[in-house]
Amino acid sequence: MLQFDLLTTDPASHARRGRLTLRHGQVQTPIFMPVGTHGSVKGVLPRSLHEMGAQIILGNTFHLWLRPGLAVLQGFGGLHGFEKWNKPILTDSGGFQVWSLGALRTITEEGVHFASPVNGDKLFLSPEVSMQIQTTLDSDIVMQLDECTPYETRGQRTTERAACQSMQMSLRWAKRSQDEFQRLNNPNALFGIVQGGMYENLRAESLAALAAMDLPGYAIGGVSVGEPKDEMLRIMAHTPHRLPAHKPRYLMGVGTPEDLVEGVAQGVDMFDCVMPTRNARNGTLFTRFGDLKIRNARHKTDPQPLDGSCTCYTCAGPSGVAWDQGGRDGFSRAYLHHLERCGEMLGPMLSTVHNLHYYLNLMREIRQALDAGEFTQLRARLKADRARGV
Ligand SMILES: CNc1nc2cc3c(=O)[nH]c(N)nc3c(CC[C@H]3O[C@@H](OC)[C@H](OC)[C@@H]3OC)c2[nH]1
């Protein structure tokens, strides 16, 4: 079940404001979706996710299938009951993780045979098995099983012929996913995934075939897989706005704050990326004026918060009043630098709250600008601010 209401479209770009209604609630778009691969967004309490305005989070079929396993998840009625998240969840099909297993797997038309990296068990993942797992997880948005076409194969750029064969198998797997999804009477929403490598003609073929399947939503896969930035931007400029306008569009695995703004301008509604959470754990923080490395000695005595305009708990404390507005309840860069240097758990926790809040707040600002017809101005201001440097 999914309803997508298109609220406004920007006259000067492909940007649009929308609202997704799913079984576990509504999601305002454009939206960023925090990644919770193993059933938790690393280092963040669910209550903090609610406080910072997270509307939907991700889970991962592959990892959850291996651990804790379907029997455990079944006992809790699925992932919502297990991880105590009562808003929407999107789960990936598991294909991307199996691909990253490299030598440990054999791909056939039927599906993928591989050895569990957890305990060595011989496992088999097919479109049908992926649908069965995601039905047990009871996620609001289910991704088809696809093959994420690699950007390179043995150091050589993937050829058009190889990308075509891979894309066509993903189309056959989309059909098998849809048939199984319907056979299981899954009440949620199945998304197709556009492949085609870095070849616009193949992307067009993939999206036309998927559009004809009349799926509730569509993702653009096969990007953010190590390709040069200009290649990703080329696909981002080609594919999203060619997808059905009245269906949600999800760009998988993207990206930096600049990529999100550019993606919205190209017509993307939904994003996921491990960057805010993963970078937080290695001390790279996003701020309005650029990225900041908290381990750098220059922060040793700095009383300012990470970002003077930020109202997150890390920058503005319990009062939520930003430093620039006179708030002095936030944690200083000196303190965060100290925690990082000592390897204190609280360091990555506070950094993750800030980075996720930064991404979610960026999308909130974009939605507000689209509502006010000021997206072009916001896009220009964000670009200039981020280039200023911290
Ligand atoms: C980082 N760049 C990136 N390019 C991607 C391309 C694809 C793709 O073509 N097909 C599929 N099915 N998934 C993709 C994914 C998602 C990875 C999942 O893995 C987890 O993030 C790492 C997360 O699981 C909670 C996410 O679920 C949506 C990509 N991620």
The ligand as a Tripos MOL2 file, in Angstrom:
@<TRIPOS>MOLECULE
LIG
   30    33     1     0     0
SMALL
NO_CHARGES

@<TRIPOS>ATOM
      1 C1         26.5680    3.3230   -1.3120 C.3       1 LIG1
      2 N1         26.2500    3.2450   -2.6870 N.pl3     1 LIG1
      3 C2         25.2480    2.4340   -3.1110 C.ar      1 LIG1
      4 N2         25.0180    2.1780   -4.4080 N.ar      1 LIG1
      5 C3         23.9990    1.2880   -4.4310 C.ar      1 LIG1
      6 C4         23.3960    0.6180   -5.5040 C.ar      1 LIG1
      7 C5         22.3940   -0.3250   -5.2340 C.ar      1 LIG1
      8 C6         21.7640   -1.0710   -6.3110 C.ar      1 LIG1
      9 O1         22.0570   -0.8880   -7.5100 O.2       1 LIG1
     10 N3         20.8260   -1.9970   -5.9790 N.ar      1 LIG1
     11 C7         20.4810   -2.2240   -4.6730 C.ar      1 LIG1
     12 N4         19.5390   -3.1680   -4.4280 N.pl3     1 LIG1
     13 N5         21.0130   -1.5370   -3.6300 N.ar      1 LIG1
     14 C8         21.9760   -0.5850   -3.8970 C.ar      1 LIG1
     15 C9         22.5500    0.1410   -2.8160 C.ar      1 LIG1
     16 C10        21.9690    0.0130   -1.3870 C.3       1 LIG1
     17 C11        22.8240   -0.6010   -0.4480 C.3       1 LIG1
     18 C12        22.1230   -0.9750    0.8560 C.3       1 LIG1
     19 O2         23.2250   -1.2360    1.7060 O.3       1 LIG1
     20 C13        23.1630   -0.4650    2.8840 C.3       1 LIG1
     21 O3         23.8920    0.7280    2.7680 O.3       1 LIG1
     22 C14        25.2780    0.4900    2.6280 C.3       1 LIG1
     23 C15        21.7340   -0.0960    3.0330 C.3       1 LIG1
     24 O4         21.0720   -1.1510    3.6780 O.3       1 LIG1
     25 C16        20.1810   -0.6950    4.6820 C.3       1 LIG1
     26 C17        21.2500    0.0620    1.5940 C.3       1 LIG1
     27 O5         19.8650   -0.2450    1.5480 O.3       1 LIG1
     28 C18        19.1210    0.6070    0.7030 C.3       1 LIG1
     29 C19        23.5850    1.0360   -3.1030 C.ar      1 LIG1
     30 N6         24.3920    1.7740   -2.2880 N.ar      1 LIG1
@<TRIPOS>BOND
     1     1     2 1
     2     2     3 1
     3     3     4 ar
     4     3    30 ar
     5     4     5 ar
     6     5     6 ar
     7     5    29 ar
     8     6     7 ar
     9     7     8 ar
    10     7    14 ar
    11     8     9 2
    12     8    10 ar
    13    10    11 ar
    14    11    12 1
    15    11    13 ar
    16    13    14 ar
    17    14    15 ar
    18    15    16 1
    19    15    29 ar
    20    16    17 1
    21    17    18 1
    22    18    19 1
    23    18    26 1
    24    19    20 1
    25    20    21 1
    26    20    23 1
    27    21    22 1
    28    23    24 1
    29    23    26 1
    30    24    25 1
    31    26    27 1
    32    27    28 1
    33    29    30 ar
@<TRIPOS>SUBSTRUCTURE
     1 LIG1         1 GROUP 0 **** ****
